[in-house]
Amino acid sequence: RQLEINTTVAPWDDPNMRKAVAHIIDRTQIVNVAYEGTTEPSRTMFPQYGSMAPFIDAVVEAGYGLPEQADTAAGQALIEAAGWTKEGDYYTKDGETLSVEIHVNSASTEYTRTIDVVVEQLQRAGIDAKSVPVENGVFWGEVLPFGAYEMTYSWLSCGSVNEPWSSMGRYTVADVVPVGERSPGFNNTARWEGAAAEAYSAIVNDLAGLPLGDASVPAMVADAYQHLDTEMPFLPLVQSAKLL
């Protein structure tokens, strides 16, 4: 599960503002409150299957793994460095309050409870966040594919099972389209582009041509992941809990 961020919408078009949100989110609290302790925080974008361990470990060992708990002070420092000032409960700049609407599919309490926790965390940090629940058909038919959101709850990086490309391939610049135009196959709905996205895409495209089990893949994954870590076009949250 993850928080998708529309990288075309100010102030979230600033990677440092996206990183601020990443610092503020407390994944352990999401596990404890929204999931009642039945899952675990995500360490990377990948599902935490044993078959994915070589790629997850490579990312974590390279220093790009996700923290289990928040560092709100670090997040607020980034917000303040971007020119926002805390006045009362919220940050403001040029007479504007720092706010965000987070669209969430109302089809499951797993989704809505998670975003309720995230909204509370952002509110406490000084961002006037609001949950916007929408019906399932509207979410998949209008909000997500057309980029009609600031932030939204999704699981679009959840595709890989025993190789990294299925997940990573969804965020290349090949699938960037303007807001208002349907993202192909729900790929890169965040409209992430620019130099970092180009560098990421080049590595991921090279991955696509390698055989399963190639020894060079984990290091390539870590190289590509540095660009995700720098730009944060989406924020992995927790692993989904499923009853088997």
C-alpha positions in Angstrom: 0.0 0.0 0.0 1.3 3.5 -0.8 0.6 7.2 -1.0 0.6 8.3 -4.6 1.6 12.0 -5.1 0.7 14.1 -8.2 4.1 15.6 -9.0 2.5 18.3 -11.2 0.6 20.0 -8.4 2.2 22.7 -6.3 3.6 22.5 -3.6 4.0 18.8 -4.1 5.9 19.3 -7.4 8.8 20.1 -5.1 10.7 16.8 -4.2 11.6 18.2 -0.8 8.0 18.8 0.1 7.2 15.2 -0.9 10.2 14.1 1.3 8.7 16.2 4.1 5.6 14.1 4.0 7.7 10.9 3.9 9.4 12.0 7.1 6.0 12.8 8.8 4.3 9.5 8.1 4.6 7.0 10.9 4.3 3.5 9.4 4.3 1.8 12.7 1.2 3.8 13.8 -0.6 2.8 10.6 0.2 -0.9 11.4 -1.0 -0.5 15.0 -4.1 1.6 14.4 -5.4 0.9 10.9 -4.4 -2.8 10.8 -4.5 -3.6 14.5 -1.0 -5.1 14.4 -1.8 -7.6 11.6 0.9 -6.5 9.1 4.3 -4.8 9.0 5.7 -1.5 7.6 7.0 -1.5 4.1 10.8 -1.3 3.8 10.7 -0.5 0.0 8.2 -0.4 -2.8 8.2 -4.2 -3.1 6.0 -6.9 -1.5 8.0 -8.5 1.2 8.0 -12.0 -0.1 11.0 -14.2 0.5 11.6 -14.3 -3.3 12.0 -10.5 -3.3 14.6 -10.4 -0.5 17.7 -9.9 -2.7 16.2 -6.7 -4.2 14.8 -5.4 -0.9 18.1 -6.1 0.9 20.1 -4.3 -1.9 17.9 -1.2 -1.5 18.1 -1.2 2.3 21.9 -1.8 2.3 22.4 1.1 -0.1 20.7 3.4 2.4 17.3 3.8 0.6 15.1 1.8 2.9 12.1 3.3 4.6 11.9 4.1 8.3 9.3 2.4 10.5 8.6 5.5 12.5 8.3 9.2 11.8 10.9 12.0 12.1 8.4 14.8 12.2 11.0 17.4 13.0 13.0 16.6 9.9 9.8 16.9 7.8 9.0 20.2 9.3 12.5 21.5 8.7 12.1 20.7 5.0 8.7 22.5 4.9 10.3 25.6 6.6 13.2 25.5 4.2 10.7 25.8 1.4 9.5 29.1 2.9 6.5 28.0 5.0 6.0 29.4 8.5 4.0 27.7 11.3 1.2 30.0 12.4 -1.1 28.4 14.9 -1.9 24.9 13.9 -0.8 25.1 10.2 2.0 26.2 8.0 1.3 29.2 5.8 3.1 31.1 3.0 2.0 34.2 1.1 -1.4 34.1 2.9 -2.0 30.4 1.8 -2.4 27.6 4.2 -0.4 24.4 3.5 -3.2 21.9 2.8 -3.7 18.6 0.9 -6.7 16.5 -0.1 -6.1 12.8 -0.2 -8.5 10.8 -2.3 -9.2 7.3 -1.1 -11.3 4.4 -2.5 -14.2 4.0 -0.1 -14.7 0.3 -1.0 -12.7 -1.0 2.0 -12.2 0.1 5.6 -8.5 -0.9 5.1 -8.1 2.0 2.7 -10.1 4.6 4.6 -8.7 3.8 8.0 -5.2 4.0 6.7 -5.8 7.5 5.2 -7.5 8.6 8.4 -4.3 7.8 10.3 -2.1 9.6 7.7 -4.4 12.6 7.8 -4.1 12.8 11.5 -0.3 12.6 11.3 -0.1 15.4 8.7 -2.5 17.5 10.7 -0.4 17.2 13.9 2.7 18.2 11.8 1.0 21.4 10.5 -0.5 20.3 7.2 -4.2 20.9 6.8 -4.9 17.4 5.4 -8.3 16.1 4.5 -9.5 12.6 3.4 -11.7 12.6 0.3 -13.5 9.2 0.1 -14.8 8.3 -3.4 -16.8 5.4 -4.8 -14.8 2.5 -6.3 -15.8 3.2 -9.9 -15.0 6.9 -9.6 -11.7 6.1 -8.1 -10.5 3.8 -10.8 -12.4 5.4 -13.6 -11.7 9.1 -13.0 -9.5 10.0 -10.1 -6.4 7.8 -10.5 -5.9 7.4 -14.2 -6.5 11.0 -15.1 -4.3 12.5 -12.3 -7.3 14.2 -10.7 -5.8 14.3 -7.3 -3.1 15.8 -5.1 -2.4 12.7 -3.2 -4.2 9.4 -3.2 -4.1 5.9 -1.6 -3.1 3.1 -4.0 -1.0 0.0 -4.5 0.2 0.5 -8.0 3.8 -0.5 -7.2 2.6 -3.9 -6.0 3.3 -6.1 -8.9 6.6 -7.9 -8.5 6.6 -11.5 -7.1 10.1 -12.8 -7.8 11.7 -10.0 -9.9 11.7 -6.2 -9.7 10.7 -5.0 -13.1 7.0 -5.6 -12.8 6.8 -3.0 -10.0 9.6 -0.6 -11.2 8.5 -0.6 -14.8 5.3 1.3 -13.8 7.1 4.5 -13.1 9.2 5.1 -16.3 8.9 8.3 -18.3 7.6 6.3 -21.3 4.1 6.4 -19.6 4.0 10.1 -18.7 0.9 11.8 -20.1 -0.6 15.2 -19.3 -3.1 15.6 -16.4 -6.5 15.0 -17.8 -5.3 12.3 -20.2 -5.6 8.6 -19.1 -2.4 7.1 -17.9 -1.7 3.9 -19.9 -2.4 0.9 -17.7 -2.4 3.1 -14.6 1.3 3.5 -15.1 3.0 6.6 -13.6 -0.3 8.3 -12.6 1.9 10.7 -10.6 3.3 12.1 -13.9 6.8 11.8 -12.6 9.4 13.2 -15.1 12.6 15.2 -15.2 16.3 14.3 -15.0 16.0 11.9 -12.0 13.0 10.1 -13.7 15.0 9.8 -16.9 18.0 8.3 -15.1 15.7 5.9 -13.3 13.9 4.9 -16.5 17.2 4.2 -18.3 18.2 1.7 -15.6 14.8 0.1 -15.4 14.7 -0.3 -19.2 18.0 -2.1 -19.0 16.6 -4.4 -16.3 13.8 -5.4 -18.7 16.2 -7.2 -21.0 18.0 -9.3 -18.4 17.1 -12.9 -17.6 15.4 -13.9 -14.3 18.1 -14.5 -11.7 20.8 -12.4 -13.3 23.4 -11.6 -10.7 23.7 -8.0 -11.7 20.0 -7.2 -11.0 20.1 -6.4 -7.3 22.8 -3.7 -7.7 20.9 -2.2 -10.6 17.8 -2.1 -8.5 19.6 -0.1 -5.8 21.1 2.3 -8.5 17.6 3.0 -9.8 16.1 3.3 -6.3 18.4 6.2 -5.4 16.3 8.3 -7.8 13.0 7.2 -6.1 14.6 8.1 -2.8 15.6 11.5 -4.0 12.3 12.4 -5.6 9.7 10.4 -3.7 7.0 10.4 -6.5 5.1 7.9 -4.2 5.5 6.8 -0.6 5.3 3.1 0.3 3.4 2.7 3.5 2.7 -0.9 4.8 2.2 -4.4 3.5 -1.4 -5.4 2.9 -2.8 -8.0 5.2 -4.4 -11.0 3.5 -6.1 -14.0 5.1 -4.9 -17.2 3.5 
